[in-house]
Amino acid sequence: MGQVSAKKLNEQMRKNKRMIDREIRNLDRDIREIEKENVRLQKKIKKEAESGNQESVRQTAKQIIRVKKQTENINKMKDSLFSVKLQMTG
């Protein structure tokens, strides 16, 4: 009886680890997309600054700040998931 439940427990742990790994990869993917967005916004802000459109520059700068905060939050989530994974193995 003990081996049957131990097998189920190990199988469930492997399933959970895979799920955590999948979510970590998804978060990495999201971070890469956000970084691309950040580069696009920086190019846009330079272009708008050259044309002298100050209002658009302010709005784009606010967007860049939001993007940076979003990246920080995703990194925190990723760290939390990694920590849970380590606790499962250790």
C-alpha positions in Angstrom: 0.0 0.0 0.0 2.8 2.4 0.8 4.5 2.0 -2.6 1.3 2.7 -4.5 0.7 6.0 -2.7 4.4 6.8 -3.0 4.3 6.3 -6.8 1.2 8.5 -7.0 2.9 11.1 -4.9 6.0 11.0 -7.1 4.0 11.2 -10.2 2.0 14.1 -8.9 5.2 15.9 -7.9 6.7 15.4 -11.4 3.5 16.7 -12.9 3.6 19.8 -10.7 7.3 20.4 -11.6 6.5 20.2 -15.3 3.7 22.6 -14.9 5.9 25.1 -13.0 8.7 24.7 -15.6 6.1 25.4 -18.3 4.9 28.6 -16.5 8.5 29.8 -16.0 9.1 29.4 -19.8 5.9 31.3 -20.5 7.0 34.1 -18.2 10.4 34.2 -19.9 8.5 34.5 -23.2 6.4 37.3 -21.9 9.6 39.1 -20.7 11.1 38.9 -24.1 8.0 40.3 -25.7 7.9 43.2 -23.2 11.6 43.9 -23.9 10.8 44.1 -27.6 8.0 46.5 -26.8 10.4 48.6 -24.7 12.8 48.9 -27.6 10.0 49.9 -29.9 8.8 52.6 -27.5 12.4 53.9 -27.1 12.7 54.3 -30.8 9.3 56.0 -30.9 10.3 58.4 -28.1 13.4 59.4 -30.0 11.5 60.0 -33.2 8.9 62.1 -31.4 11.5 64.1 -29.6 13.2 64.9 -32.9 9.9 66.2 -34.3 9.3 68.3 -31.1 6.1 66.6 -30.0 6.5 67.0 -26.2 3.0 65.6 -25.3 3.6 62.4 -27.2 7.1 62.1 -25.7 5.5 62.3 -22.2 2.9 59.7 -23.0 5.5 57.3 -24.4 7.8 57.9 -21.4 4.9 56.9 -19.1 4.4 53.8 -21.2 8.1 52.9 -20.9 7.8 53.2 -17.1 4.7 50.9 -17.1 6.6 48.4 -19.2 9.5 48.4 -16.8 7.2 47.8 -13.8 5.5 45.0 -15.7 8.8 43.4 -16.3 9.7 43.7 -12.6 6.4 42.1 -11.6 6.9 39.2 -14.0 10.4 38.6 -12.7 9.0 38.5 -9.2 6.4 35.9 -10.2 9.1 33.9 -12.0 11.3 34.0 -8.9 8.4 32.8 -6.7 7.7 29.9 -9.0 11.4 28.9 -9.0 11.4 29.1 -5.2 8.3 26.8 -5.1 10.0 24.4 -7.4 13.1 24.3 -5.3 11.1 23.6 -2.2 9.4 20.7 -3.9 12.7 19.1 -4.7 14.5 19.8 -1.4 
